[in-house]
Amino acid sequence: MAKNKTIAIDIGHGSNTFPPSKGVTRGGKGYAEHTFNSKLAVELDKRLRSIGFKTILYQKPFSKDIPLTQRTNYYNAQKVDLVFSIHANANGNPKVNGRCVFYWGTSAQSKKLAEIIVANIKKAGYTTHGNGLHAGVRGSWTNLHINRETNMPAVLVENGFMTGDKDFDLIFGNKQAQYVEDLAKVHADSISEYFGVKSDAATKEGAQTEPSAAPSSDNLYRVRKAWSDAKSQLGAFKSLENARDLADKNAGYGVYDSSGKKVASGKSAAKPKAEANVAVDGKWGKDTTRALQKALGTTVDGIISRQPRNGVTQALYGGTVSFGSGGSPMVRALQRKIGAPADGKLGPATVRKLQQYLGTVQDGKLSRPSLVVKELQRKLNSGKF
């Protein structure tokens, strides 16, 4: 049943909405709500697709804001089965914490889902703000556009208070990774329960790990491009199958041959990411490079190669940058993962994208020590990058 349902995961706000307002500042550092919303949405998207749902992320993660009317017009035109909007709350009182769900007051189906979400939040050990439920009414503070203007069931979840003395660490602090994982599971389980689908379907043989539709022309180009990149790197691999595995990782679909014909499923080709054991010191050395290469499925040698400049090499925080032809396979894999142009060069634009992806200050610089490298090291150690 899940494969027949399409969920619009609506990411609250956009990367350009903080500053001025959609976020908080603490200790002189800014924290954008959209960054947290994006991280939670990406994890929820992965979980829903693994269960078998189709998903739409019209508001792209870590991207500029799409106006609300444009969003709801799109969802209505697409006739999605559910709109699930992800937000984080704010209040002038730091003692205010907790999660809550908004739904339109006249929608019995939206209320049903909201009640399921609140129950699952409590089961997961997290608190609610009040009873956690807010019915939307015109002319009041609950009159939310995303719930009012959609033609299908819709909920808006405030996943804690950015300003809260307890919730801040969950949303932006050192507890964020676990919190995102927990809340993504809560929401995926709630949506599954609402539609009468077993949320453990992802553990069963044959479960979808990617959208079930055949690749579009754009996606097919992406597949073939990834295969071409893998073939060009063949000398670094022991066999053709290893190159195909890389193409699978790069493309984000199943393994395809040079004509675009599928030769293995994405699930069967995928390999679990092992936890790393690197020092969280903010210094990008050989150990961090090896751990990242392992996580991305590229050659593990502790070397970041890139395109030639005067035929020389240089040191990168204790590691070696080799200026070989074709750019760095690891950097290209990283760039694809974080949404940066895949040129194989670890330059300021890629660093800025990585900072955005990991929720740190976006200045395009790798200082020594570096906040973004620390966050990367933490992710690698947890096996969740």
C-alpha positions as MATLAB code, in Angstrom:
seq = 'MAKNKTIAIDIGHGSNTFPPSKGVTRGGKGYAEHTFNSKLAVELDKRLRSIGFKTILYQKPFSKDIPLTQRTNYYNAQKVDLVFSIHANANGNPKVNGRCVFYWGTSAQSKKLAEIIVANIKKAGYTTHGNGLHAGVRGSWTNLHINRETNMPAVLVENGFMTGDKDFDLIFGNKQAQYVEDLAKVHADSISEYFGVKSDAATKEGAQTEPSAAPSSDNLYRVRKAWSDAKSQLGAFKSLENARDLADKNAGYGVYDSSGKKVASGKSAAKPKAEANVAVDGKWGKDTTRALQKALGTTVDGIISRQPRNGVTQALYGGTVSFGSGGSPMVRALQRKIGAPADGKLGPATVRKLQQYLGTVQDGKLSRPSLVVKELQRKLNSGKF';
ca = [
       0.000    0.000    0.000;
       2.881    2.356    0.746;
       4.057    2.362   -2.866;
       0.725    3.895   -3.877;
       1.072    6.827   -1.472;
       3.034   10.005   -2.119;
       4.240   12.074    0.820;
       5.214   15.717    0.350;
       7.959   16.400    2.872;
       7.695   20.157    3.295;
      10.943   21.643    4.640;
      10.237   24.741    6.684;
      11.627   28.034    5.313;
      14.815   28.286    3.230;
      18.536   28.911    3.456;
      17.961   32.640    2.881;
      15.503   33.131    5.773;
      18.143   33.396    8.522;
      19.123   36.008    9.043;
      16.876   37.855    9.633;
      14.334   35.773   11.525;
      14.109   31.997   11.103;
      16.813   30.903   13.494;
      18.614   31.817   16.699;
      21.935   33.317   17.743;
      23.844   31.928   20.686;
      27.346   32.800   21.796;
      27.750   35.031   18.776;
      26.996   32.162   16.385;
      23.923   31.906   14.179;
      21.843   28.757   13.854;
      19.365   28.579   10.964;
      16.101   26.725   11.457;
      16.140   25.590    7.812;
      19.431   23.757    8.351;
      17.909   21.601   11.082;
      14.664   21.176    9.134;
      16.687   20.003    6.130;
      18.666   17.426    8.091;
      15.499   15.951    9.586;
      13.743   15.978    6.200;
      16.624   14.163    4.486;
      16.585   11.426    7.135;
      12.781   11.148    7.027;
      12.868   10.954    3.232;
      15.345    8.081    3.405;
      13.197    6.204    5.912;
       9.922    6.689    4.051;
      11.421    5.527    0.765;
      12.932    2.486    2.467;
       9.426    1.559    3.644;
       8.058    1.974    0.121;
       6.452    5.419    0.076;
       6.977    7.835   -2.787;
       8.228   11.233   -1.648;
       8.396   14.791   -2.939;
      10.746   17.446   -1.553;
       9.567   20.506   -3.486;
      11.441   22.774   -1.099;
      14.950   21.438   -1.531;
      17.147   20.975    1.558;
      19.740   23.678    2.224;
      18.238   25.833   -0.561;
      16.511   29.181   -0.919;
      12.926   29.488    0.280;
       9.961   28.664   -1.967;
       6.908   30.846   -1.110;
       4.066   29.131    0.748;
       1.435   29.716   -1.945;
       3.739   28.231   -4.573;
       4.268   25.211   -2.336;
       0.607   24.495   -1.646;
      -0.350   25.094   -5.290;
       2.247   22.500   -6.275;
       1.116   19.926   -3.716;
      -2.497   20.364   -4.796;
      -1.598   20.067   -8.480;
       0.413   16.905   -7.799;
      -2.458   15.492   -5.711;
      -0.117   14.118   -3.085;
      -1.634   11.941   -0.386;
      -0.141   13.815    2.577;
       1.747   17.016    3.332;
       4.178   16.717    6.234;
       5.739   20.060    7.136;
       8.901   20.145    9.274;
       9.706   23.104   11.521;
      11.354   24.138   14.794;
       9.710   26.551   17.231;
      10.875   29.687   19.075;
       9.816   31.545   22.214;
      11.082   34.467   24.258;
      11.208   32.271   27.369;
      14.123   29.775   27.354;
      12.236   27.576   29.828;
       9.692   26.749   27.112;
      10.496   23.404   25.469;
       8.601   20.568   23.800;
       7.205   19.347   20.517;
       3.738   19.975   19.025;
       1.691   19.277   15.909;
      -0.613   21.678   14.043;
      -3.486   20.472   11.850;
      -6.513   22.165   10.267;
      -9.422   22.033   12.714;
     -12.017   20.734   10.260;
      -9.842   17.907    8.925;
     -10.537   14.692   10.811;
      -7.790   12.863    8.909;
      -5.183   15.499    9.727;
      -6.211   15.339   13.392;
      -5.876   11.548   13.337;
      -2.287   11.774   12.080;
      -1.456   14.568   14.554;
      -2.645   12.404   17.439;
      -0.532    9.472   16.223;
       2.552   11.704   15.983;
       2.089   13.071   19.506;
       1.633    9.563   20.918;
       4.810    8.364   19.194;
       6.789   11.411   20.346;
       5.924   10.509   23.920;
       6.754    6.828   23.342;
      10.183    7.893   22.103;
      10.781    9.659   25.437;
      10.402   13.265   24.292;
       8.117   15.874   25.826;
       5.338   17.848   24.184;
       4.440   21.520   24.546;
       1.137   21.365   26.351;
      -0.791   18.391   25.063;
       1.084   18.678   21.775;
      -1.997   19.285   19.604;
      -3.130   22.536   17.961;
      -6.212   22.719   15.734;
      -6.030   25.433   13.069;
      -8.709   28.127   13.145;
      -8.991   31.171   10.851;
      -8.224   34.459   12.529;
      -6.049   32.894   15.245;
      -2.351   32.144   15.731;
      -3.079   28.585   14.584;
      -4.157   29.801   11.119;
      -1.253   28.204    9.252;
      -1.192   28.415    5.458;
       0.288   24.953    4.864;
      -2.594   23.305    6.722;
      -5.356   25.649    5.529;
      -4.620   25.739    1.791;
      -3.857   22.078    1.067;
      -6.561   19.826   -0.382;
      -5.247   16.727    1.357;
      -4.428   15.850    4.991;
      -1.585   18.023    6.247;
       0.288   18.504    9.495;
       2.966   20.954   10.559;
       5.284   19.592   13.242;
       7.264   21.913   15.488;
      10.149   19.662   16.500;
      11.063   21.503   19.681;
      12.053   25.062   20.580;
      15.284   26.433   19.117;
      15.280   28.878   22.023;
      14.637   26.256   24.708;
      17.219   25.545   27.392;
      16.675   21.809   26.818;
      15.676   21.667   23.161;
      18.559   23.759   21.794;
      21.104   20.975   22.281;
      18.748   18.542   20.567;
      18.145   20.796   17.592;
      21.576   22.382   17.133;
      23.940   20.993   19.757;
      25.886   17.800   20.359;
      22.697   15.757   20.661;
      21.481   16.692   17.195;
      22.543   13.548   15.322;
      20.678   11.218   17.692;
      17.699   13.572   17.866;
      17.356   13.741   14.080;
      17.503    9.958   13.889;
      14.932    9.558   16.671;
      12.478   12.100   15.258;
      12.804   10.770   11.715;
      11.841    7.338   13.046;
       8.940    8.819   15.028;
       7.594   10.569   11.945;
       8.139    7.632    9.581;
       6.448    5.281   12.041;
       3.562    7.732   12.478;
       2.986    8.118    8.747;
       3.166    4.353    8.327;
       0.662    3.815   11.137;
      -1.664    6.409    9.645;
      -1.679    4.605    6.283;
      -1.792    1.142    7.862;
       1.697    0.201    6.661;
       4.262   -1.739    8.683;
       7.165    0.624    9.281;
       9.631   -2.259    9.583;
       9.122   -3.051    5.909;
      12.590   -1.717    5.168;
      14.121   -4.728    6.887;
      12.332   -7.172    4.642;
      13.819   -8.574    1.458;
      12.885   -6.604   -1.602;
      12.037   -3.354    0.211;
      12.520   -0.197   -1.856;
      15.659    1.791   -1.084;
      15.113    4.324   -3.854;
      12.085    5.652   -5.763;
      10.448    2.781   -7.628;
      10.003    4.652  -10.909;
      12.455    3.943  -13.733;
      15.143    6.601  -14.137;
      14.018    9.685  -16.052;
      16.169   11.004  -18.880;
      17.941   13.285  -16.384;
      18.493   10.419  -13.978;
      19.669    8.148  -16.769;
      22.228   10.771  -17.731;
      23.317   10.813  -14.091;
      23.679    7.032  -14.073;
      25.688    6.959  -17.292;
      27.878    9.841  -16.152;
      28.647    8.010  -12.905;
      29.497    4.854  -14.855;
      31.778    6.836  -17.147;
      33.539    8.345  -14.123;
      33.983    4.891  -12.616;
      35.461    3.496  -15.834;
      37.971    6.350  -15.971;
      39.101    5.379  -12.479;
      39.324    1.648  -13.264;
      43.067    1.550  -12.746;
      42.507    2.217   -9.043;
      40.224   -0.807   -8.669;
      40.889   -4.542   -8.619;
      38.054   -5.434  -10.933;
      35.305   -4.156  -13.175;
      32.773   -5.040  -10.477;
      34.470   -2.650   -8.058;
      34.119    0.119  -10.617;
      30.439   -0.736  -11.033;
      30.000   -0.529   -7.269;
      31.428    2.988   -7.393;
      29.045    3.919  -10.195;
      26.197    2.652   -8.027;
      27.255    4.859   -5.129;
      27.856    7.878   -7.373;
      24.552    7.622   -9.186;
      22.383    6.830   -6.191;
      20.496    4.137   -8.092;
      21.123    0.469   -8.895;
      24.231   -0.628  -10.779;
      23.996    0.051  -14.530;
      26.206   -0.850  -17.438;
      27.492    1.658  -19.989;
      24.235    1.560  -21.944;
      22.168    2.388  -18.891;
      20.886   -1.178  -18.444;
      20.411   -2.159  -14.797;
      22.625   -5.070  -13.769;
      22.098   -5.099   -9.987;
      19.758   -3.520   -7.474;
      20.832   -0.554   -5.406;
      20.138   -2.498   -2.225;
      22.158   -5.548   -3.147;
      25.097   -3.425   -4.293;
      25.072   -1.139   -1.246;
      27.377   -1.963    1.652;
      26.875   -0.834    5.240;
      29.005    2.093    6.337;
      31.354    1.162    9.168;
      31.963    3.405   12.130;
      35.307    5.207   12.143;
      37.646    5.859   15.043;
      39.282    9.189   14.297;
      40.228   11.862   16.788;
      37.650   14.663   16.960;
      40.244   17.433   16.869;
      39.112   19.491   13.879;
      42.294   18.687   11.959;
      41.931   17.040    8.578;
      44.708   14.465    8.415;
      45.246   11.088    6.796;
      43.020    9.265    9.295;
      40.079   11.554    8.539;
      40.695   11.192    4.802;
      40.750    7.393    5.069;
      37.553    7.337    7.135;
      35.802    9.609    4.644;
      37.004    7.523    1.693;
      35.663    4.403    3.396;
      32.305    6.073    4.112;
      31.996    7.252    0.503;
      33.082    3.938   -1.009;
      36.166    5.187   -2.829;
      39.768    3.956   -2.697;
      41.056    4.086    0.901;
      44.602    5.414    0.755;
      44.539    8.636    2.799;
      45.348   10.669   -0.311;
      43.153   13.375   -1.850;
      44.086   13.704   -5.513;
      42.909   16.518   -7.748;
      43.573   18.116  -11.131;
      47.100   19.287  -11.994;
      48.540   22.673  -11.206;
      52.188   22.923  -12.280;
      52.622   19.181  -11.647;
      53.359   19.504   -7.917;
      51.992   18.108   -4.658;
      51.129   19.860   -1.441;
      50.324   18.903    2.146;
      46.769   19.109    3.454;
      46.716   19.063    7.252;
      49.149   16.196    7.507;
      47.821   14.346    4.457;
      48.905   14.558    0.832;
      47.073   16.175   -2.053;
      48.261   14.572   -5.292;
      47.543   16.506   -8.461;
      46.583   13.622  -10.709;
      44.418   13.717  -13.803;
      40.636   13.565  -13.541;
      40.309   15.107  -10.068;
      39.738   13.259   -6.804;
      37.207   10.378   -6.830;
      36.623   10.908   -3.107;
      36.004   14.631   -3.489;
      33.607   14.014   -6.391;
      31.701   11.466   -4.296;
      31.612   13.959   -1.417;
      30.431   16.743   -3.724;
      27.590   14.594   -5.046;
      26.524   13.745   -1.507;
      26.404   17.359   -0.314;
      25.063   18.875   -3.540;
      28.191   20.682   -4.732;
      29.409   20.778   -8.363;
      31.319   17.518   -8.879;
      34.656   18.768  -10.197;
      36.839   16.720   -7.830;
      38.436   19.801   -6.248;
      38.182   20.528   -2.527;
      37.857   24.287   -2.934;
      35.982   27.023   -1.023;
      32.655   26.303   -2.782;
      32.791   22.637   -1.740;
      33.865   23.527    1.798;
      30.960   25.957    2.041;
      28.524   23.258    0.889;
      29.991   20.832    3.429;
      29.589   23.447    6.159;
      25.983   23.943    5.082;
      25.373   20.195    5.011;
      26.789   19.715    8.519;
      25.227   22.858    9.979;
      28.344   24.883   10.836;
      29.420   28.438    9.956;
      29.580   28.820    6.165;
      32.766   30.720    5.345;
      34.324   28.318    2.829;
      37.471   27.942    4.934;
      39.117   24.945    6.584;
      40.863   26.414    9.592;
      43.083   24.346   11.878;
      41.283   23.253   13.983;
      37.995   23.539   12.072;
      34.415   23.293   13.355;
      33.211   21.627   10.155;
      36.015   19.050   10.326;
      35.081   18.292   13.943;
      31.468   17.737   12.913;
      32.597   15.588    9.986;
      34.760   13.508   12.324;
      31.841   13.019   14.696;
      29.621   11.847   11.840;
      32.282    9.458   10.588;
      32.785    8.017   14.066;
      29.049    7.404   14.447;
      28.816    5.791   10.992;
      26.059    8.248   10.031;
      27.773   10.469    7.455;
];
